[in-house]
Amino acid sequence: MKSEKKAFGLWSAVLLGIGSMVGAGIFIVIGQAGAIAGSLVWLSFIFGGIAALLSGYSLAKLAIAYPSRGGIVEYLVQSYGEGVFSGSAGVLFYFSQLIAIAAVAKSFGAYAATLLPVEGNWNDIFAIAIVLFFILVNLIGAALVARFENIIVVVKISILVFFAAAALFYIDPKLFSTTDMPPVNNMFFAVGLTFFAYQGFSVITNTVEDMDNAQKNMMRSMLIAIGLVAFLYILTSIAVLGNLPLEKVIATKDYALAEAAKPIFGALGFKIMALTALLATASAINAALYATTEIGYTLAKEGNLPKVYTYNIHHSYSGLLISGVLILPMILFLNLAQVTTIAALVVLILQGVTHAGHLFRIKETGANKLLVAGACAGMFSIAILTLYYTSQHEMPGIAMYLLLAFGLAYLVEIVLRGLTKRVISKQTHLGALENIEREIKTFIGEKQ
């Protein structure tokens, strides 16, 4: 009997990971990080890439050992058990993903409103439209998600590589002079921002049940995707900071990548790069919706979230529609500039906690202990640097907001447990065997 063909092969998973990483982040982060680190921002991207590679290695090992659509949610349960901590962390991770999607959609809306000849505030309308479009794409199924992602990623990466390669020929060496360079320690503060540009690589772990030969392709796809993106980011950062004076980078930090295309290609170059930003944000939404649906499904399976998340709708789940319903009001009503920072910090902290938990399961995963410890230290270090810099320059009360987010997730978990008697249980075969073993022991104890 012929086995069913999986939706994701090696290169489909690689392209999904690249599509999720090369989203709105690089188009905004490169200017903001450059404004902090100046001509040393390429080093910030190297350090951010190293942290991403370490984290990707740890997550890939966990995905192979505990294959589940839920990704990080499943690994937290495997490491810390089926208690309130895992439950509240799962809830928090799920909502942070929704906020991130809303933020990327807002970015898409802003670029679309700039490029299209429309009057009035169309930003939110375009943002909502792109989310609804990709909900439809995801309903059609994982295979279409992969094909759509492949096309968009190839187009946007080709444009970025062409721009960066062409820009290298126009670099002004004086712009890399150390005379007007910001303090060297600013380069480390910028790592917090550059790592955000890599955020999204964990989406590859959510494909494990749809991946062909996951034992072999999971690690390969993770490392290839992060490695290629790191090379692209370093090349692009050198091209931007080599063509724009630092004061210009600071003045245009929200669209510095598009601005850097002007000296080389003129106004047409600016428009092409802005259009590329639209493609980048669109593919990031596509990949993130797929991952969030899988996370919601895992949380809901066997009662972990309301059962309504697990109902099949065409080739996806009703959780996709529920997530969409939750995202739309975020687009309309939230101040996403600050909330997105909190969501990014939450992801960093939860990844750090995940890698710390991985150390308890190191014998089962067969991972290198030093690399996993490095991933853990990297996530917490970046979170601390980001928290410090943001509290000093942008959001003085960010620590309080972060504690409030964790407290709210804990409260939601307690309420859900009280109302539905839900427990976040292990979903992999290994976890299921442990649950059966525990039930047998309980049964024997009762008989005795």
Secondary structure, DSSP 8 states (H G I E B T S, - for coil): ------SB-HHHHHHHHHHHHSSHHHHHHHHHHHHHHGGGHHHHHHHHHHHHHHHHHHHHHHHHHS--TTTHHHHHHHHH-SSHHHHHHHHHHHHHHHHHHHHHHHHHHHHHHHHS---S--HHHHHHHHHHHHHHHHHH-HHHHHHHHHHHHHHHHHHHHHHHHHHHTT--GGGG-STT---THHHHHHHHHHHHHHTTGGGGGGGGGGBTTHHHHHHHHHHHHHHHHHHHHHHHHHHHHTTS-HHHHHHTTTSHHHHHTHHHHHHHHHHHHHHHHHHHHHHHHHHHHHHHHHHHHHHHGGGSS-GGGG-EETTEEHHHHHHHHHHHHHHHH--HHHHHHHHHHHHHHHHHHHHHHHHHTHHHHT--HHHHHHHHHHHHHHHHHHHHHHHHHT-TTHHHHHHHHHHHHHHHHHHHHHHH-------SHHHHHHHHHHHHHHHHHHH-
